[in-house]
Amino acid sequence: MTPVPDPSTDPTQNPTHNPTARTLFRLAYGSCTDTGRVRRANEDSMGAGTDICVVSDGLGGHNAGDIASAIAVATIIKGADGGIPTPEALGALVQQANRDIYNSSAANPSQRGMATTVTALAVLPGPTPRVMVANVGDSRTSLYRTGDFIRISKDHSLVQDMIDRGEIDPDTAWRHPEGNVLTRAVGIEPMVEVDVFVLDVMPRDRFLLCSDGLIDEVSEEDTAEILWRHTDPQECAEALVARANENGGSDNITVIVADVVPVPAN
């Protein structure tokens, strides 16, 4: 697992740092998933529990992608029952999902080589309103705050590596022909490197978790506009999936919209 960024010293990893925030909060969810207009089956999975939500996208071209994504979500949601005390604990849950998928793949020939992406958002207990984000692969968690659309997770993909090396411009990376080539996934090896981020939150922050079926069909500008226009998280999730299908629906599409809702202190 990669070291958890220190939110007080790394604003690029924590663009929402606000050390004075003390408002208690909960997450209000809306979700939607769809096979899309091209694929025959939906290999995405999603789930939400108390103060956690997860999106997982089974790798196309691998055996049993739907099983891999379902195992990942079930393992993380079950492990989060009762809360996740630390960022390290969230990363450990993703590692457990990796082991579960890897072991199941080794034991079942029909599942050999199965793998998935994972992106998860969870409440971090403590006096300061904060969340944790864990990520492996190219499913994303982003934040919409007062008109700003901020990508929190970082894709583990060939295209992202090309951007990091300065070989292509980020503005031209959308719909790149090699955009679906991953450099990291859950279940391929006995261990996987997990990125974990910690962010302070404020009331009315809105988080978006999604598979690449949304990313590949809907631009960030259009996504931000839909996040702004639909105040209800369920309506917003459905609108995002509908737009991806309108734009082609070339892959499975899965979306969770999670709103930060203040809860008055007793």
RODREN-982370 format. One record per atom (N, C-alpha, C): atom name; y, x, z negated. Coordinates in steps of 0.02 Angstrom, whole numbers. Each point is the difference from the previous one (the first is absolute). Last residue first. Layout:
<rs>
atomo, y, x, z
CA, Y, X, Z
...
</rs>
This chain:
<rs>
atomo, y, x, z
N, 833, -1264, -946
CA, -2, -45, -58
C, 40, 27, -58
N, 44, 42, 271
CA, -32, 29, -59
C, 3, -50, -57
N, -4, -67, 268
CA, 43, 13, -58
C, -39, 28, -59
N, -52, 40, 260
CA, -26, -43, -54
C, 42, 14, -62
N, 22, 39, 291
CA, 14, 16, -70
C, -30, -50, -48
N, -91, 82, 245
CA, 30, -59, -31
C, 14, 16, -73
N, -66, 118, 253
CA, 12, 16, -70
C, 40, -56, -31
N, -175, -14, 218
CA, 69, -2, -25
C, 2, 18, -74
N, -169, 34, 228
CA, 1, -3, -74
C, 73, 5, -23
N, -175, -45, 228
CA, 70, 5, -20
C, 3, -11, -75
N, -198, 72, 193
CA, 16, -26, -66
C, 74, 12, -12
N, -180, -5, 228
CA, 65, 9, -32
C, -2, -28, -71
N, -153, 68, 246
CA, -3, -20, -70
C, 65, 19, -35
N, -141, -16, 256
CA, 65, 2, -32
C, -7, -25, -71
N, -153, 107, 228
CA, 2, -42, -59
C, 67, 11, -35
N, 19, 54, 252
CA, -44, 22, -54
C, 1, -53, -55
N, 130, -24, 199
CA, -53, 44, 26
C, -48, 24, -53
N, 204, -168, 38
CA, -57, -7, -46
C, -59, 43, 20
N, 232, -64, 102
CA, -61, 26, 31
C, -62, -7, -42
N, 229, -80, -48
CA, 13, 63, 36
C, -62, 32, 29
N, -8, -200, -132
CA, 45, -15, 56
C, 11, 62, 43
N, -118, 25, -201
CA, -40, -34, 51
C, 41, -17, 62
N, 112, 93, -184
CA, -46, 50, 28
C, -44, -31, 54
N, 140, -144, -120
CA, 39, 41, 46
C, -45, 54, 31
N, -93, -138, -167
CA, 13, -38, 61
C, 38, 42, 51
N, -35, 91, -213
CA, -63, -2, 39
C, 10, -38, 65
N, 181, 2, -147
CA, -13, 68, 25
C, -63, 2, 42
N, 55, -200, -111
CA, 46, 12, 55
C, -11, 69, 30
N, -120, -62, -195
CA, -24, -37, 59
C, 44, 13, 61
N, 67, 92, -206
CA, -61, 32, 23
C, -27, -34, 63
N, 186, -98, -105
CA, 18, 63, 31
C, -62, 35, 27
N, -25, -198, -124
CA, 29, -14, 66
C, 16, 64, 37
N, -70, 25, -221
CA, -55, -24, 42
C, 24, -16, 71
N, 160, 68, -165
CA, -43, 55, 22
C, -59, -23, 44
N, 250, -109, -14
CA, -65, -12, -31
C, -49, 53, 24
N, 218, 0, 91
CA, 4, 14, -72
C, -66, -9, -35
N, 82, 66, 257
CA, -46, -45, -35
C, -1, 18, -74
N, 140, 125, 151
CA, 10, -70, 18
C, -44, -48, -42
N, -8, 246, -16
CA, 64, -27, -24
C, 3, -76, 8
N, -186, 118, 83
CA, 0, 6, -72
C, 64, -28, -31
N, -14, 15, 233
CA, -44, -54, -24
C, -3, 2, -76
N, 120, 171, 106
CA, 34, -64, 11
C, -41, -58, -26
N, -93, 218, -2
CA, 53, -8, -51
C, 35, -66, 7
N, -157, 54, 164
CA, -33, -11, -64
C, 51, -11, -55
N, 76, 63, 213
CA, -22, -70, -1
C, -34, -17, -66
N, 63, 224, 30
CA, 60, -43, 0
C, -18, -73, -3
N, -171, 161, 21
CA, 27, -2, -68
C, 63, -43, -3
N, -180, -59, 188
CA, 43, 56, -17
C, 25, -7, -72
N, -234, -95, 104
CA, 67, -24, -21
C, 41, 61, -23
N, -228, 23, 80
CA, 26, -54, 41
C, 72, -20, -16
N, -137, 173, -111
CA, -4, 15, 71
C, 31, -54, 44
N, -14, -23, -241
CA, 42, 57, 17
C, 3, 12, 75
N, -148, -164, -93
CA, 70, -21, -2
C, 45, 56, 26
N, -226, 46, -17
CA, 6, -55, 48
C, 70, -31, 1
N, -79, 171, -153
CA, 37, 23, 59
C, 2, -53, 55
N, -8, -74, -261
CA, -42, 42, 43
C, 39, 17, 64
N, 120, -56, -245
CA, -25, -25, 63
C, -48, 49, 33
N, 186, -78, -218
CA, -61, 38, 13
C, -31, -28, 64
N, 255, -11, -130
CA, -44, -21, 56
C, -59, 49, 3
N, 205, -87, -192
CA, -46, 49, 28
C, -43, -31, 54
N, 251, -44, -132
CA, -56, -31, 36
C, -42, 56, 31
N, 206, -53, -205
CA, -34, 46, 44
C, -60, -35, 32
N, 133, -105, -169
CA, 9, -17, 70
C, -22, 55, 48
N, 46, 82, -246
CA, -11, -70, 21
C, 18, -10, 73
N, -71, 245, -59
CA, 54, -44, -21
C, -18, -72, 20
N, -132, 262, -46
CA, 13, -61, 39
C, 56, -40, -32
N, -117, 271, 18
CA, 34, -51, -39
C, 14, -60, 44
N, -204, 174, 51
CA, 67, -23, 16
C, 26, -47, -54
N, -209, 193, 84
CA, 27, -40, -55
C, 72, -18, 16
N, -244, 86, 141
CA, 73, 1, -9
C, 19, -46, -58
N, -227, 138, 123
CA, 23, -49, -49
C, 75, 10, -11
N, -224, 73, 177
CA, 72, 4, -15
C, 18, -55, -49
N, -244, 128, 46
CA, 37, -64, -6
C, 73, 15, -15
N, -241, 122, 107
CA, 65, 11, -30
C, 40, -65, 2
N, -275, 22, -15
CA, 56, -9, 45
C, 65, 14, -37
N, -295, 38, -8
CA, 65, -2, -33
C, 54, -10, 52
N, -224, -2, 72
CA, -11, -18, -71
C, 65, -5, -40
N, 17, -52, 262
CA, -25, 56, -39
C, -10, -21, -73
N, 66, -167, 154
CA, -28, 49, 47
C, -35, 57, -36
N, 127, -190, -100
CA, -71, -9, 12
C, -32, 51, 45
N, 262, -62, 7
CA, -41, -11, -60
C, -73, -11, 22
N, 194, 153, 133
CA, -24, -69, -10
C, -45, -2, -60
N, 175, 168, 171
CA, -27, -11, -67
C, -21, -73, -5
N, 98, 86, 197
CA, -19, 64, -28
C, -31, -6, -69
N, 23, -173, 233
CA, 14, 15, -69
C, -22, 71, -19
N, 77, -154, 227
CA, -42, 57, -20
C, 19, 21, -71
N, 107, -172, 143
CA, -55, -24, -43
C, -46, 56, -22
N, 195, 28, 148
CA, 22, -26, -64
C, -56, -22, -46
N, 30, 102, 233
CA, -47, 27, -49
C, 16, -25, -70
N, 134, -67, 189
CA, -70, -10, 21
C, -52, 27, -48
N, 242, -97, -79
CA, -24, 62, 30
C, -73, -9, 19
N, 163, -159, -109
CA, -45, -13, 55
C, -19, 63, 38
N, 193, 55, -148
CA, -28, -67, -1
C, -40, -13, 63
N, 128, 202, -39
CA, -70, 0, -22
C, -31, -69, 2
N, 232, 81, 44
CA, -42, -9, 59
C, -74, -6, -18
N, 175, 38, -162
CA, 20, -60, 36
C, -42, -13, 61
N, -27, 199, -136
CA, -26, -61, -32
C, 17, -64, 38
N, -32, 232, 130
CA, 52, -31, -40
C, -28, -64, -32
N, -146, 228, 65
CA, 26, -63, 28
C, 52, -28, -48
N, -84, 212, -45
CA, -23, -3, 70
C, 21, -65, 34
N, 25, 94, -237
CA, 57, -2, 45
C, -19, -5, 73
N, -139, -3, -207
CA, 7, 66, 33
C, 59, 1, 48
N, -55, -201, -115
CA, 14, 51, -51
C, 11, 69, 30
N, -69, -178, 141
CA, 70, -10, -23
C, 19, 55, -49
N, -221, -5, 69
CA, 42, 23, 55
C, 74, -8, -17
N, -159, -85, -150
CA, -2, 73, -1
C, 44, 29, 55
N, -29, -231, -5
CA, 43, 21, -55
C, 1, 76, -6
N, -145, -93, 159
CA, 69, -9, 20
C, 48, 22, -55
N, -232, -1, -42
CA, 18, 54, 46
C, 73, -5, 19
N, -66, -104, -236
CA, -17, -10, 70
C, 21, 60, 41
N, 30, -124, -239
CA, -44, 58, 9
C, -29, -6, 70
N, 238, -108, -112
CA, -62, -5, 38
C, -38, 66, 0
N, 162, -87, -198
CA, 3, 43, 59
C, -67, -2, 36
N, 153, -174, -180
CA, -59, 41, 14
C, 11, 41, 63
N, 180, -138, -58
CA, -20, 37, -60
C, -59, 46, 13
N, 214, -115, 149
CA, -72, 13, 0
C, -17, 43, -61
N, 207, -177, 38
CA, -17, 68, -19
C, -76, 7, 1
N, 227, -161, 72
CA, -73, 0, 7
C, -24, 72, -7
N, 232, -156, -74
CA, -30, 65, 18
C, -76, -7, 2
N, 147, -182, -65
CA, 13, 18, 68
C, -29, 66, 23
N, -29, -82, -228
CA, 70, -14, 20
C, 17, 27, 69
N, -235, 63, -52
CA, 48, -9, -54
C, 70, -7, 29
N, -283, 28, 57
CA, 61, -29, 26
C, 46, -14, -58
N, -225, 172, 49
CA, 44, -37, -46
C, 59, -27, 39
N, -277, 83, 52
CA, 72, 10, 11
C, 39, -44, -48
N, -267, 103, 66
CA, 41, -37, -48
C, 73, 18, 11
N, -238, 14, 169
CA, 63, 20, -31
C, 23, -46, -56
N, -224, 111, 158
CA, 27, -63, -27
C, 59, 18, -45
N, -133, 171, 103
CA, 63, -22, 31
C, 18, -72, -15
N, -144, 195, -153
CA, -4, -28, 67
C, 68, -24, 25
N, -34, 4, -255
CA, -42, 43, 41
C, -5, -32, 69
N, 148, -34, -253
CA, -8, -7, 72
C, -48, 53, 28
N, 136, -137, -231
CA, -52, 47, 21
C, -14, -11, 74
N, 206, -59, -195
CA, -28, -12, 66
C, -51, 55, 14
N, 139, -125, -225
CA, -35, 57, 29
C, -26, -21, 69
N, 218, -85, -172
CA, -63, -14, 34
C, -29, 66, 24
N, 191, -97, -201
CA, -22, 46, 51
C, -65, -24, 32
N, 203, -51, -202
CA, -35, -34, 55
C, -17, 49, 56
N, 22, 70, -262
CA, 40, -1, 62
C, -40, -35, 55
N, -97, 31, -216
CA, 64, -34, -12
C, 45, -4, 61
N, -273, 4, 24
CA, 51, 41, -33
C, 65, -37, -5
N, -235, 0, 175
CA, 23, -23, -66
C, 51, 47, -30
N, -47, -51, 262
CA, -9, 54, -47
C, 26, -23, -69
N, -98, -137, 231
CA, 51, 6, -52
C, -18, 58, -46
N, -79, -7, 261
CA, -18, -22, -67
C, 58, 10, -47
N, -102, 10, 277
CA, 60, -4, -41
C, -19, -28, -68
N, -128, 125, 234
CA, -1, -43, -60
C, 66, 6, -37
N, -157, 61, 242
CA, 66, 6, -31
C, 2, -52, -56
N, -196, 127, 176
CA, 19, -37, -61
C, 74, 10, -13
N, -212, 24, 210
CA, 64, 19, -30
C, 9, -39, -64
N, -247, 66, 106
CA, 55, -48, -2
C, 64, 34, -22
N, -287, 28, 90
CA, 59, 26, -35
C, 56, -51, 7
N, -285, 69, 67
CA, 53, -49, -10
C, 56, 29, -42
N, -217, 104, 75
CA, 65, 20, 26
C, 56, -50, -12
N, -242, -95, -18
CA, 13, 72, 5
C, 67, 14, 33
N, -128, -212, -55
CA, 69, 12, -22
C, 20, 73, 8
N, -219, -83, 51
CA, 44, -44, 39
C, 74, 10, -18
N, -177, 117, -119
CA, 11, 25, 68
C, 48, -42, 41
N, -8, 34, -269
CA, -14, -53, 48
C, 14, 25, 71
N, 36, 134, -199
CA, -61, -36, -18
C, -21, -52, 53
N, 202, 136, 14
CA, -57, 45, -1
C, -66, -37, -11
N, 204, -121, -10
CA, -11, 24, 68
C, -62, 44, 4
N, 75, -69, -210
CA, -30, -57, 36
C, -16, 19, 71
N, 115, 158, -130
CA, -69, -8, -24
C, -35, -58, 36
N, 229, 36, 47
CA, -39, 58, 22
C, -74, -8, -19
N, 154, -160, -81
CA, -10, -7, 73
C, -44, 56, 26
N, 61, 9, -227
CA, -41, -59, 12
C, -16, -9, 75
N, 149, 172, -67
CA, -69, 15, -17
C, -46, -59, 14
N, 231, -32, 32
CA, -25, 49, 48
C, -74, 16, -14
N, 113, -135, -154
CA, -14, -37, 61
C, -28, 46, 54
N, 74, 101, -195
CA, -61, -37, -13
C, -20, -42, 61
N, 204, 114, 7
CA, -55, 47, 5
C, -67, -35, -13
N, 193, -125, -31
CA, -11, 11, 72
C, -56, 50, 10
N, 63, -36, -219
CA, -31, -60, 26
C, -13, 6, 76
N, 120, 170, -111
CA, -71, 4, -16
C, -37, -62, 25
N, 235, 10, 18
CA, -31, 45, 47
C, -75, 5, -11
N, 122, -123, -154
CA, -1, -35, 64
C, -32, 44, 53
N, 32, 95, -210
CA, -53, -51, -3
C, -4, -40, 65
N, 174, 157, -29
CA, -64, 35, 8
C, -58, -49, 0
N, 217, -80, -47
CA, -10, 14, 71
C, -66, 35, 14
N, 6, -151, -220
CA, 35, 59, 26
C, -8, 5, 75
N, -92, -186, -135
CA, 48, 31, -46
C, 42, 56, 29
N, -111, -240, 84
CA, -10, 70, 17
C, 51, 41, -38
N, -124, -261, -38
CA, 57, 43, 11
C, -20, 72, 16
N, -138, -206, -31
CA, 25, 23, -64
C, 58, 49, 6
N, -155, -12, 203
CA, 0, -55, -48
C, 20, 25, -69
N, -34, 132, 204
CA, 67, -11, -26
C, 3, -57, -50
N, -199, 63, 121
CA, 18, 54, -45
C, 68, -9, -32
N, -77, -155, 163
CA, -41, -4, -60
C, 20, 53, -50
N, 107, 5, 209
CA, 20, -59, -38
C, -40, -6, -64
N, -59, 175, 147
CA, 66, 11, -29
C, 22, -60, -42
N, -206, -12, 119
CA, -3, 53, -51
C, 67, 8, -35
N, -15, -152, 183
CA, -37, -24, -59
C, -1, 52, -56
N, 96, 60, 210
CA, 41, -50, -36
C, -34, -23, -63
N, -120, 149, 138
CA, 60, 32, -27
C, 41, -49, -40
N, -189, -79, 117
CA, -19, 39, -58
C, 62, 31, -33
N, 31, -114, 203
CA, -15, -46, -54
C, -20, 36, -64
N, 35, 124, 198
CA, 64, -25, -26
C, -11, -48, -58
N, -191, 86, 109
CA, 37, 54, -33
C, 65, -27, -30
N, -130, -144, 132
CA, -32, 12, -64
C, 39, 53, -39
N, 68, -48, 219
CA, 15, -56, -44
C, -30, 8, -69
N, -47, 158, 170
CA, 69, 7, -25
C, 19, -57, -46
N, -220, 78, 120
CA, 12, -39, -61
C, 70, 10, -30
N, -58, 183, 178
CA, -44, -54, -24
C, 30, -35, -60
N, 167, 111, 176
CA, -49, 22, -49
C, -44, -59, -19
N, 181, -27, 150
CA, -42, 51, 30
C, -50, 30, -47
N, 218, -99, -109
CA, -30, -22, 62
C, -40, 56, 32
N, 56, -30, -267
CA, 13, 39, 60
C, -37, -29, 60
N, 98, -141, -214
CA, -60, 35, 21
C, 10, 34, 67
N, 180, -67, -190
CA, -12, -10, 71
C, -61, 42, 20
N, 144, -113, -230
CA, -48, 49, 24
C, -20, -18, 71
N, 183, -59, -224
CA, -17, -13, 70
C, -44, 58, 24
N, 89, -114, -254
CA, -32, 52, 40
C, -9, -26, 71
N, 131, -42, -266
CA, -21, -27, 64
C, -22, 58, 45
N, 69, -73, -281
CA, -23, 47, 51
C, -15, -37, 64
N, 63, -102, -219
CA, 44, 58, 8
C, -28, 53, 47
N, -170, -175, -49
CA, 58, 2, -44
C, 37, 65, 9
N, -130, -51, 210
CA, -19, -18, -67
C, 63, -1, -43
N, -85, -2, 280
CA, 53, 5, -51
C, -29, -21, -67
N, -75, 82, 277
CA, -13, -32, -64
C, 59, 10, -47
N, -123, 39, 272
CA, 58, 2, -44
C, -19, -34, -65
N, -102, 111, 258
CA, -10, -36, -63
C, 64, 5, -41
N, -98, 35, 278
CA, 47, 10, -54
C, -24, -38, -62
N, -103, -7, 219
CA, -26, 53, -43
C, 50, 19, -55
N, -64, -214, 180
CA, 53, 28, -42
C, -30, 50, -48
N, -80, -80, 261
CA, -11, -7, -72
C, 58, 32, -37
N, 0, -7, 236
CA, -46, -56, -12
C, -9, -13, -74
N, 225, 105, 140
CA, -62, 17, -36
C, -42, -63, -13
N, 214, -26, 106
CA, -43, 43, 40
C, -68, 12, -33
N, 197, -121, -90
CA, -16, -32, 64
C, -49, 40, 43
N, 26, -16, -284
CA, 39, 20, 58
C, -26, -32, 63
N, -70, -25, -240
CA, -39, 44, 44
C, 42, 28, 56
N, 103, -65, -243
CA, -20, -33, 62
C, -38, 51, 43
N, 129, -60, -264
CA, -39, 45, 42
C, -24, -39, 61
N, 186, -8, -230
CA, -27, -31, 61
C, -40, 53, 38
N, 157, -63, -251
CA, -46, 41, 40
C, -25, -38, 61
N, 183, 24, -235
CA, -19, -41, 57
C, -44, 43, 44
N, 95, 11, -278
CA, -33, 20, 62
C, -1, -55, 53
N, 137, 105, -234
CA, -18, -64, 32
C, -24, 15, 71
N, 29, 147, -245
CA, -3, 0, 72
C, -23, -69, 25
N, 146, 77, -232
CA, -67, -12, 26
C, 4, 2, 76
N, 159, 98, -227
CA, -11, -31, 65
C, -74, -15, 11
N, 225, 89, -180
CA, -71, -14, 8
C, -10, -37, 65
N, 209, 169, -49
CA, -21, -69, 8
C, -75, -5, 7
N, 156, 196, -21
CA, -45, -16, -55
C, -29, -71, 7
N, 153, 225, 128
CA, -33, -65, 6
C, -48, -12, -58
N, 132, 203, 49
CA, 27, -47, -49
C, -35, -68, 2
N, -46, 194, 149
CA, -22, 12, -68
C, 26, -50, -51
N, -61, 9, 262
CA, 55, -32, -36
C, -16, 5, -75
N, -96, 67, 271
CA, 5, 21, -70
C, 63, -29, -32
N, -109, -21, 229
CA, 27, -55, -40
C, 11, 19, -72
N, -100, 137, 180
CA, 67, -19, 22
C, 32, -54, -43
N, -195, 189, -12
CA, 16, -59, -40
C, 71, -23, 16
N, -96, 186, 109
CA, -62, -34, -15
C, 13, -64, -39
N, 180, 136, 56
CA, -30, -17, 64
C, -66, -36, -10
N, 127, 89, -185
CA, 24, -65, 25
C, -30, -19, 67
N, -62, 161, -209
CA, -16, -3, 71
C, 21, -66, 29
N, 22, 62, -234
CA, 21, 61, 35
C, -13, -3, 75
N, -56, -173, -164
CA, 67, 21, -21
C, 26, 59, 39
N, -221, -98, 27
CA, 53, -43, 27
C, 69, 21, -20
N, -229, 142, 44
CA, 43, -15, -57
C, 59, -41, 24
N, -250, 8, 121
CA, 69, 24, 0
C, 37, -20, -64
N, -266, 46, 15
CA, 46, -57, 1
C, 72, 26, -1
N, -214, 136, 106
CA, 41, -9, -60
C, 47, -59, 7
N, -229, -10, 136
CA, 61, 39, 1
C, 40, -11, -63
N, -272, -13, 21
CA, 60, -42, 0
C, 62, 44, 0
</rs>
